């Protein structure tokens, strides 16, 4: 069973601070996706990282895929209350594309105004 | 913007009853999925469907579960005889491609089995 562990599980910080969320696995993935999920809604894709070492930026969010393609991080600069939500990483297996995403355990982020 | 729609948003049923959850994927998508999320737990893959057949299923997707695409638009998940542990949020998703395609998730159907 492929597991993706996210840390921290819960994070509550003040508006304007920076934060990093980690997603770690012992398995290699062909790519890794980050989703954000609001209460009562389905996950919404933020980014896909494909190449080991790849860094992608989405406004104040920076995503990095580990060189070995086993881990990833999400860094948020100057967090805002609108960033509050559940952040999920999901690994994609090489043989099956994104047919079977393995989701991480999730990080619930709360930004305090 | 096109979206995946799911009905019902919430269903309460008695243990042992059959339940059908419905999904309308995005119209030009070819790959369809069901995931579930038990309260407080992570999102889990159930099944993927392409070209009118199951392409992969997880160990959760046992004989009590079935999927169907009865027409050109709907994609359904049937649970034949619900158990208490089937209580969860069920998400339908669709994608245009497999290898690099983005999954679009519906808002989910909350199933409560009493």
Boltz contact constraints between the chains, C-beta under 6 A:
constraints:
  - contact:
      token1: [A, 41]
      token2: [B, 107]
      max_distance: 6.0
  - contact:
      token1: [A, 42]
      token2: [B, 91]
      max_distance: 6.0
  - contact:
      token1: [A, 42]
      token2: [B, 105]
      max_distance: 6.0
  - contact:
      token1: [A, 42]
      token2: [B, 106]
      max_distance: 6.0
  - contact:
      token1: [A, 42]
      token2: [B, 107]
      max_distance: 6.0
  - contact:
      token1: [A, 42]
      token2: [B, 108]
      max_distance: 6.0
  - contact:
      token1: [A, 43]
      token2: [B, 105]
      max_distance: 6.0
  - contact:
      token1: [A, 45]
      token2: [B, 102]
      max_distance: 6.0
  - contact:
      token1: [A, 97]
      token2: [B, 98]
      max_distance: 6.0
  - contact:
      token1: [A, 97]
      token2: [B, 99]
      max_distance: 6.0
  - contact:
      token1: [A, 99]
      token2: [B, 48]
      max_distance: 6.0
  - contact:
      token1: [A, 99]
      token2: [B, 56]
      max_distance: 6.0
  - contact:
      token1: [A, 100]
      token2: [B, 45]
      max_distance: 6.0
  - contact:
      token1: [A, 100]
      token2: [B, 56]
      max_distance: 6.0
  - contact:
      token1: [A, 103]
      token2: [B, 42]
      max_distance: 6.0
  - contact:
      token1: [A, 103]
      token2: [B, 43]
      max_distance: 6.0
  - contact:
      token1: [A, 105]
      token2: [B, 42]
      max_distance: 6.0
